[in-house]
Each structure stands twice: as C-alpha cells, then as structure tokens.
Amino acid sequence: MDLASLIREIPDFPVKGILFRDLTTLMRDPAAFREAVDALVRPYRGTQVDVVAAIESRGFIFAGAVAYQLGAGFVPIRKPGKLPAETIRVEYTLEYGSNILEMHRDAIKPGQRVLLVDDLLATGGSARAAVQLIERLGGQVIGIAFLVNLTALKGVDNLAGYAVYSVLDM
Amino acid sequence: MDLASLIREIPDFPVKGILFRDLTTLMRDPAAFREAVDALVRPYRGTQVDVVAAIESRGFIFAGAVAYQLGAGFVPIRKPGKLPAETIRVEYTLEYGSNILEMHRDAIKPGQRVLLVDDLLATGGSARAAVQLIERLGGQVIGIAFLVNLTALKGVDNLAGYAVYSVLDM
C-alpha cells in the first residue's frame, strides 16, 4: 500500500511558507491506519519496551496503538499546564516558534526502556526535548519512531546518538 | 485487575472545586493499559465500525488503540485552528468553561458507522458536541465508549438516544 499517497499536503499551514503534511487522510483509511501502526511496531517486536512515550497531540494517536501492540505502558508528554500532578519541563524551539513540554515526574521509573513515538519528524526539536525529559527521569531511550521523516529538514541530526526509525521518508 | 485503583485523584485541578481523575497512572502500567483497551473494544467486536472518532487530546490515546483493534480508521476531533483543511465546528459548554471542537469536512463519508471513544465522561458536553459534528457529516454514531463515567455528573443524560458504554463507573 502506498501510504505516502494518502498524505495530504496543505501549503502555508500553520504559517506562510510551511508545507503541512496532513496525516488525517491516511488515518481515516482503515487499511492504511493498520499498515502504518504495523510498520511502526515491526522493528521493536521481540525487544523489551516498558513504556511508549508520545508527544501531544497527534503523536498520541499512533503511539496508543503501538503501546498496545508492544504490550507496553503509555506515557504522555504534554504542553504546559495539562498534566495535573508534579511535572518536569523543557523549553525548545520548533519549525515555527517555540514551545514547552512537560512530563509527570513519576511517569517513568529509572532504568525503564522507553520507545518515543511521534507522527512526523521535522526539525526534531520536539523529539529532542522529549528525549531530554525522558532521560532526566532516568529512562533509557531505546528508539525513536516516526511515521514520516521530512528528510530535507535534517531532524535526524538533532537526534544524533539515538536509534531513529521512520516508516516514510519524504 | 482493579483498574479504578490505578486512577489518581487530584483535587482542585484544573480549577478549584474539581476533583480531577488522572488516568496517566493507569496508562503507564502495561497490563492496565492493555486491559483498559481490551475492555473498550469488547462490546464492539463483531460489529461493523468504519471509523473511530476521538476528541483531542487524551481521547486520542485509547482511541488509536481501539481503532487498530477494530480494524477501523481514525478520525480526530480537535480544538480550533489545529486541523489544516476545511472544517466544520461546534461550540459547547463543559464542566469548567466553554470550548469549540472542529472536524475536517471530509473526515467522514455519509453513512459511515462511527464509534466515538473518549477517556472520561463528565457532563457529556464535549461528547455531545462531537456527536453533532459526526452527524452533520452524515456519520451514524453506533456507540459512545468511555473508560470512566463520573456518574454523579449525569453525563449520560446529555447523550440520550445513544448507546453509551463505560468500562468504569465512579
């Protein structure tokens, strides 16, 4: 199945000059959603993954299914003020603007093996921030999986030293 | 497994007087996350579900896994300005404040069978708004599934006429 053909391109969203990749046209297709999740899971079958961590909001969609398939727990990484208990936070810059991400201080136990899952790798800023949060809690990032890698933005360079996997390189 | 015992109660979040049910302590536990997804899926096994719709952001986590398990597509219902293509919207009141939800106009084809999945039923305002959006697109809401129903808030009354299912009544 040609998953890439199901991704809709939206010029100038959310700001002028950005060509937004809209994955909703892929996700609404049952066979494509299934194949995307299967492809995200495949490299980690037989690997111990304690928890899957994902970045709000779109990252949650694929990551929930991946966590279930791997028999892992799920840990959300969220925008400020959303998590109700004690948090740690990191500020970072992204493709358009800057942002803060938070995790619950008790989200991960030291030594746990964590797979970070997100829908799309652009510059890698948010994934880099997520890795920092996971490691501050003592988690071991055993991999970072994206459905789409926008290779021209060289996000992988921002994640040097980590095992980055992407289903689709565009 | 006593899923309810894994839910953390946070007083006065996000505003004074609200006892927030924090499901992150349940989701981070692999066995509990698996059991929660299985329980959400069980009533719909053998039923045709074309797409699972879910409300940003926490609803995405369970709903992604449910969609995968049911062989359905996934459709996000989001806060304003997040969906990049043409949208329809509805404004509604919720437990604390008011809100707007949007769906892509082409998210659902007329006649498709839609299961709405969310983590928690409080007053039912956001689920009610989601149902309105789905029906304006011609979707048929074949069920609304929640992990938790806060029964004292009588959210089911706001969803009269729909097949509401909840895993945990609290």
Chai-1 contact restraints between the chains, C-beta under 6 A:
chainA,res_idxA,chainB,res_idxB,connection_type,confidence,min_distance_angstrom,max_distance_angstrom,comment,restraint_id
A,I10,B,P84,contact,1.0,0.0,6.0,A-B,restraint_1
A,F13,B,P84,contact,1.0,0.0,6.0,A-B,restraint_2
A,F20,B,P84,contact,1.0,0.0,6.0,A-B,restraint_3
A,D22,B,P84,contact,1.0,0.0,6.0,A-B,restraint_4
A,T24,B,H104,contact,1.0,0.0,6.0,A-B,restraint_5
A,M27,B,F74,contact,1.0,0.0,6.0,A-B,restraint_6
A,R28,B,V51,contact,1.0,0.0,6.0,A-B,restraint_7
A,R28,B,G73,contact,1.0,0.0,6.0,A-B,restraint_8
A,R28,B,V75,contact,1.0,0.0,6.0,A-B,restraint_9
A,D29,B,G73,contact,1.0,0.0,6.0,A-B,restraint_10
A,P30,B,G71,contact,1.0,0.0,6.0,A-B,restraint_11
A,P30,B,A72,contact,1.0,0.0,6.0,A-B,restraint_12
A,P30,B,G73,contact,1.0,0.0,6.0,A-B,restraint_13
A,F33,B,G73,contact,1.0,0.0,6.0,A-B,restraint_14
A,F33,B,F74,contact,1.0,0.0,6.0,A-B,restraint_15
A,V37,B,Y68,contact,1.0,0.0,6.0,A-B,restraint_16
A,V51,B,R28,contact,1.0,0.0,6.0,A-B,restraint_17
A,E56,B,S57,contact,1.0,0.0,6.0,A-B,restraint_18
A,S57,B,E56,contact,1.0,0.0,6.0,A-B,restraint_19
A,S57,B,S57,contact,1.0,0.0,6.0,A-B,restraint_20
A,F60,B,F60,contact,1.0,0.0,6.0,A-B,restraint_21
A,F60,B,I61,contact,1.0,0.0,6.0,A-B,restraint_22
A,I61,B,F60,contact,1.0,0.0,6.0,A-B,restraint_23
A,I61,B,G64,contact,1.0,0.0,6.0,A-B,restraint_24
A,I61,B,F74,contact,1.0,0.0,6.0,A-B,restraint_25
A,G64,B,I61,contact,1.0,0.0,6.0,A-B,restraint_26
A,G64,B,G64,contact,1.0,0.0,6.0,A-B,restraint_27
A,G64,B,A65,contact,1.0,0.0,6.0,A-B,restraint_28
A,A65,B,G64,contact,1.0,0.0,6.0,A-B,restraint_29
A,A65,B,A65,contact,1.0,0.0,6.0,A-B,restraint_30
A,A65,B,Y68,contact,1.0,0.0,6.0,A-B,restraint_31
A,Y68,B,V37,contact,1.0,0.0,6.0,A-B,restraint_32
A,Y68,B,A65,contact,1.0,0.0,6.0,A-B,restraint_33
A,G71,B,P30,contact,1.0,0.0,6.0,A-B,restraint_34
A,A72,B,P30,contact,1.0,0.0,6.0,A-B,restraint_35
A,G73,B,R28,contact,1.0,0.0,6.0,A-B,restraint_36
A,G73,B,D29,contact,1.0,0.0,6.0,A-B,restraint_37
A,G73,B,P30,contact,1.0,0.0,6.0,A-B,restraint_38
A,G73,B,F33,contact,1.0,0.0,6.0,A-B,restraint_39
A,F74,B,M27,contact,1.0,0.0,6.0,A-B,restraint_40
A,F74,B,F33,contact,1.0,0.0,6.0,A-B,restraint_41
A,F74,B,I61,contact,1.0,0.0,6.0,A-B,restraint_42
A,V75,B,R28,contact,1.0,0.0,6.0,A-B,restraint_43
A,P84,B,I10,contact,1.0,0.0,6.0,A-B,restraint_44
A,P84,B,F13,contact,1.0,0.0,6.0,A-B,restraint_45
A,P84,B,F20,contact,1.0,0.0,6.0,A-B,restraint_46
A,P84,B,D22,contact,1.0,0.0,6.0,A-B,restraint_47
A,H104,B,T24,contact,1.0,0.0,6.0,A-B,restraint_48
